[in-house]
Amino acid sequence: MMRFGLLGAGRIGKLHGANIAGTDKARLVAVADIDAGAAATLAKAHGAEARSPDEIIAAKDIDAVLIGTSTDTHSDYIEKAVTAGKAVLCEKPVDLDSKRIEACLEVVERAGQPLMIGFNRRFDPNFASLKRRLDAGAVGTVEMVTVISRDPGPPPISYIERSGGLYRDMMIHDFDMARFLLGEEPVVIHALGSVLVDPAIGKAGDVDTAMVMMRTASGKLCQISCSRRATYGYDQRIEVHGSGGMIRAGNIHETTVELASGAGFTSDPVMNFFLQRYSQAYRDELSAFIDAVEAGKSPSPSGYDGLMAQRLADAATRSQQSGDPVSL
Ligand SMILES: NC(=O)c1ccc[n+]([C@@H]2O[C@H](COP(=O)([O-])OP(=O)(O)OC[C@H]3O[C@@H](n4cnc5c(N)ncnc54)[C@H](O)[C@@H]3O)[C@@H](O)[C@H]2O)c1
């Protein structure tokens, strides 16, 4: 049984805390947060202790640290935790600065401890099934990947201002999914972005609507369609077209009920946002981390995957600003 210390008792920390406490494979030993009240409440809910981050990192009764704190703390906590001999599962992104990620991964390499990055969508049962079939040759050679990723509504402007921008904050998941499905690194990227949802997002220096096109060295193509708004809920779809056919995974609806009338077929709304839509994915992600570490294998997605997604986000940002495709 893996003994966990959790850093961060916010939105995602609460979810990970419940998942750790809810699996037979793990035990939640302690929770830390700079908001001592939040740490104490979450710890109490799962029979754990509230401790400081440094106490968790140094603890002898903890094997692994799950980092779910704010983004600007991730790389420092990763470095401290691996240096103290802990296995680490860290939320995306490692950092908003690729150079900082490179330095952090050098520390991880020297420490020789496992690091997994929380690109949870790889563990969505539908997307994971699609990937398994893709790898088994279901559509022959991959030629075109399409990722559709639209949030139900934009976050507050205060969040946008500190987010690093749509490509680094939101599309980072889609860049990881694109790499996962393409099986090759993109070598050219062209991003176009607009402010169509809220002018305040533009005033904050960001875009709220973006499309990205990428090409790999062998010529595979990928398009990502991303928006901070979808009136019908959290829109998460992928499609892969290959030499032998097409494979796709659609949205998950709140129920499978359909109503047919003279006006056509109607179904219930799609699951509204990530905590609900990807609840099983977060559980499977945790399970994969524990299995890999206990088997002495490198967990995936790795720190390198975190770095490569960040490089794509950086290049997309540059491409949008210049208006030109960027070579990688
Ligand atoms: N994989 C996903 O689907 C997903 C979803 C949401 C958030 N995230 C990532 O998770 C991280 C947290 O996001 P959130 O939505 O839970 O944010 P949040 O603001 O709800 O929670 C962050 C928590 O970290 C705490 N914190 C900040 N600095 C700290 C420090 N130095 N030491 C200890 N605690 C500290 C805050 O007090 C807060 O409770 C972000 O990096 C975000 O990108 C990932």
The ligand as a Gaussian input file, in Angstrom:
#p B3LYP/6-31G(d) Opt

LIG

0 1
 N       -5.404000      17.801000     -14.664000
 C       -6.470000      18.560000     -14.564000
 O       -7.511000      18.268000     -15.144000
 C       -6.437000      19.781000     -13.711000
 C       -7.642000      20.395000     -13.357000
 C       -7.601000      21.507000     -12.513000
 C       -6.404000      22.006000     -12.068000
 N       -5.240000      21.403000     -12.447000
 C       -3.956000      21.940000     -11.962000
 O       -3.923000      21.748000     -10.553000
 C       -3.292000      22.858000      -9.925000
 C       -4.224000      23.422000      -8.860000
 O       -5.415000      23.863000      -9.476000
 P       -6.769000      24.085000      -8.635000
 O       -7.825000      24.330000      -9.643000
 O       -6.938000      23.005000      -7.644000
 O       -6.407000      25.454000      -7.901000
 P       -6.911000      25.954000      -6.472000
 O       -6.550000      27.394000      -6.432000
 O       -8.312000      25.523000      -6.220000
 O       -5.993000      25.145000      -5.436000
 C       -4.625000      25.382000      -5.275000
 C       -4.295000      25.195000      -3.800000
 O       -2.865000      25.296000      -3.634000
 C       -2.623000      26.011000      -2.429000
 N       -1.271000      26.558000      -2.484000
 C       -0.811000      27.601000      -3.237000
 N        0.507000      27.783000      -3.033000
 C        0.894000      26.830000      -2.136000
 C        2.129000      26.511000      -1.538000
 N        3.255000      27.179000      -1.838000
 N        2.163000      25.465000      -0.667000
 C        1.044000      24.774000      -0.359000
 N       -0.166000      25.044000      -0.900000
 C       -0.239000      26.053000      -1.767000
 C       -3.713000      27.074000      -2.380000
 O       -3.900000      27.582000      -1.076000
 C       -4.918000      26.275000      -2.905000
 O       -5.643000      25.655000      -1.858000
 C       -2.943000      23.847000     -11.050000
 O       -1.591000      23.685000     -11.392000
 C       -3.834000      23.426000     -12.204000
 O       -3.221000      23.684000     -13.479000
 C       -5.244000      20.313000     -13.238000

